[in-house]
Amino acid sequence: MEYIEILFENLADDEKEFLIALLADIGFEGFEEENKMLRAFIPFIEFEEKLLIKIVEIKNIKYLKSIIKYKNWNEIWESDFQPVLINYPNTDIPFVKILAHFHKPDPSFLLNISITPKMSFGTGHHETTHLMVAHMSEIDFKEKSVIDFGTGTGILAILAEKLGAAHIVAIDNDEWSIKNAIENVEVNNCSNIFLQHTETILSNLKAQIILANINLNTIRQNINAIINAADTDSILLFSGIMLHDEEKILQLLQTAELKVKAVYKKDNWLSVMATRT
């Protein structure tokens, strides 16, 4: 499969975050950041340049476009993939190490999780995944039912099982992400994760914990399905939200009659923990 690579240069941090958030909404599946540079990737057959132009015109950002083979893109991911070290929130105590198959496990961390990222989002390198992983340490997953909405690589579903969850439904609307998540679930010897290739949370699903590392627009579009899936006294953890959208997400959750318990921030991103009572 051929992919389109869009290269942005000379970007400030807030411009990179702006682009990642909006490009994800129009189908871009992978991002690489280096200093002031950002590369974004999308399947050739899904690329609509007019949508890209609308985004870059907002801040007058220039870009270069090229066509690449999937194999080469994946090799770049693997060669550049560095372990991600995540501590318990506000401490120096090791919690999770996210590594590739060629890295050695580190016994100083509570958990080591092996991830082959390929084209899927969710390696822990991005602030939103880092926030989700860190603050999952504050939730009691033992014998709980979980929905991971927008599973990407499957990292959060895998972590939920490692923390004791009894039943996890991991959902993604991208077929490649589902295939990638299946591989990662197997590598991490998980047996309680059930993957679904759907656009939203099916109406028959219920869970005590819902994880949604997606973006504000997707949360807004699926808030009714999310609420319907939430058991009484359930915990919901949202991320993929930029700092300047804090008021919007809080208003959305208030309207949905969810009680916000905590807001966590890292650089220009945030996550929110809420409950349904």
Order of alpha helices (4+ residues) and beta strands (2+ residues): beta-alpha-beta-beta-alpha-beta-alpha-beta-beta-beta-alpha-beta-alpha-beta-alpha-beta-beta-alpha-beta-alpha-beta-beta
